[in-house]
């Protein structure tokens, strides 16, 4: 069999299995392993939710970052924030969009290594959240470059998440 045809059939089998699993469980989930803290173990970033049969917008999504069994960060929101309130789209279209959002939630483009200069420049474009630019805490945080993850919470709310070693927790560095 031609190797491209074989690859196509393998991809179709994975898609069919995913569709069967979704039809059975109504669960959307994705995860990624990423080194974001100063230890040697990568954290597991996960986004998951169960889609109700009657309203895709009421899907509660939960984003967690775990190290082993320890939860380092957790946030939850409803999927309706991804859709315009004026949308009269059918649930099938909303579900397709939501599945795409979940699929790309941990795309490489959402991660960035930031140092103190990049952080200061970034703060000219966004609203500060839990980190005060040019503060002693900020200077201590950026003694070395840090991985920052941009969380797409909804159409109108994004935030940058970064590990703060002195505080031993993830902080929202900025928000839109």
C-alpha positions, 0 to 999 in steps of 0.5 A, spaced: 500 500 500 502 507 498 505 510 504 500 516 503 494 512 503 496 508 509 497 514 513 490 517 510 487 511 513 490 511 519 488 518 520 481 517 518 481 511 523 484 516 529 478 521 527 473 515 527 475 513 534 475 520 537 468 521 534 466 515 537 469 516 544 466 523 543 459 521 542 459 516 548 462 521 553 461 528 550 468 530 553 472 534 550 480 534 552 487 536 551 493 536 554 500 538 554 507 537 558 511 543 558 517 545 563 514 551 566 517 551 573 524 551 576 524 544 577 526 538 573 519 535 572 515 537 566 508 540 568 501 537 565 497 542 562 490 540 561 483 543 558 477 539 559 469 539 559 463 535 558 458 538 552 451 538 555 446 535 549 442 541 549 447 547 549 454 547 547 455 554 550 454 551 557 460 547 557 464 548 563 471 548 561 477 547 566 484 548 565 489 545 570 496 545 571 499 539 575 505 537 577 504 529 579 498 529 583 499 536 586 495 542 582 499 548 581 493 552 578 486 551 576 481 556 572 474 554 569 469 558 565 463 557 560 464 556 553 459 561 551 465 566 552 468 564 545 461 565 541 458 572 540 452 573 544 449 575 537 450 569 534 444 565 532 449 559 530 446 552 531 450 548 536 453 544 531 457 550 528 458 552 535 461 545 537 465 544 531 468 551 533 469 549 540 473 543 538 477 547 534 479 551 540 480 545 545 485 542 539 489 548 539 489 551 546 496 549 547 499 550 541 506 553 541 504 560 539 501 560 546 508 559 549 513 565 550 520 565 553 520 572 556 525 576 560 525 583 563 525 587 557 520 583 553 516 583 559 516 591 560 515 592 553 509 587 553 506 591 559 505 597 554 500 593 550 496 590 556 493 591 562 497 589 568 494 583 573 498 580 579 505 583 577 507 590 577 512 592 572 518 595 574 517 593 581 522 589 586 518 583 585 518 583 577 525 584 577 526 578 582 522 574 577 525 576 571 532 574 574 532 569 568 527 568 562 521 565 564 516 561 560 509 565 559 503 562 557 497 566 554 490 563 556 485 564 551 479 564 556 474 567 552 473 572 546 474 578 551 479 575 556 486 573 555 491 573 560 498 571 561 500 566 566 507 565 569 511 561 574 513 565 580 518 561 584 519 566 590 511 565 591 511 558 589 505 559 584 503 561 578 501 568 577 497 572 572 502 577 569 497 581 564 490 581 562 487 584 556 
